């Protein structure tokens, strides 16, 4: 009999893992709570560091999943309901009361973005021209990066670490991709509006991966993006409808006021809202420090959960870039294959 795996989450990690497992001869159920595959990738326009169109990556993954329909069955619009152990393998019940008899479960439920309205002092949901990085990415995709009055912005500020490295919201960890996303988006704004002034307000620039530092230098030397080290403290709206920012230039050691047409909040990653409920249903552990799902071993069992037959991949275990997510998915598929064949 063929081995059967259920993958919970149809984003990039879920699709990549499904393809890797199907390629090894396994049967896969790809369970996705929404009606379409893709996760956050479906909302993105271009990807750092080389501005690759996100839709191209998504289309290729979805096409390969469709081609492997003899091995991959997509089950959409449902959530996991409960998990029971059988004499051999597991029994996964879905929210539509469908029972899946499987030999292993891979959780790739991903992440959600920090809700920027929690930082009331930044004005998200109050002032029309305060956006999140995800909102701006949607506008890039729609090719409509305009202020609320329909005019192009002449001054734009990006604020790093919104919902990350912040004890006030119980998110003391770094979300890893916010800095490079801010640099990418700042360059894109300058490509659209070369005469615009663009500012990046950062705590510490964490350009950790290959080509990221080059992007940062290009943003300054080629696009003329201004980088100011300091945390934003307050946003207000002027009578002309512009945004006045109160911040501090910590390198110069002095307070600073900046008036802009558009403010973009670089919202970090956080564990999905239903992570605790999912953990209870599937007998998973959650990290007390950041609330993401916890693997059995950080070094040698980085894709195994604490429960036998359950595996984890992607950003459900912590912030990851897309390349890291895809690599982690392939690693999880290899771990599952070894588990089933050893």
Secondary structure, 3 states (H helix, E strand, C coil): CCCEEEEECCCHHHHHHHHHHHHCCCEEEEEECCCCCCHHHHHCCEECCCCEEHHHHHHHHHHHHHHCCCCEEEEECCCEEEEEECCCCEEEEECCCCEEEECEEEECCCEEECCHHHCHHHCCCCCCCEEEHHHHHHHHHHCCCCCCCCCCCCEEEEEEEECCCEHHHCECCCCCCHHHHHHHHHHHHHHHCCCCEEEEEECCCCCCCCCHHHHHHHHHHCCCCEEEECCCCEEEECCCCCEEEEEEECCCCEEEEEEECEEEEEECEEECCCHHHHHHHHCCCECCCCCCECCCCCCCCCCECCCCCEEECHHHHCCCCHHHHHHHHHHHHHHHHHHHHC
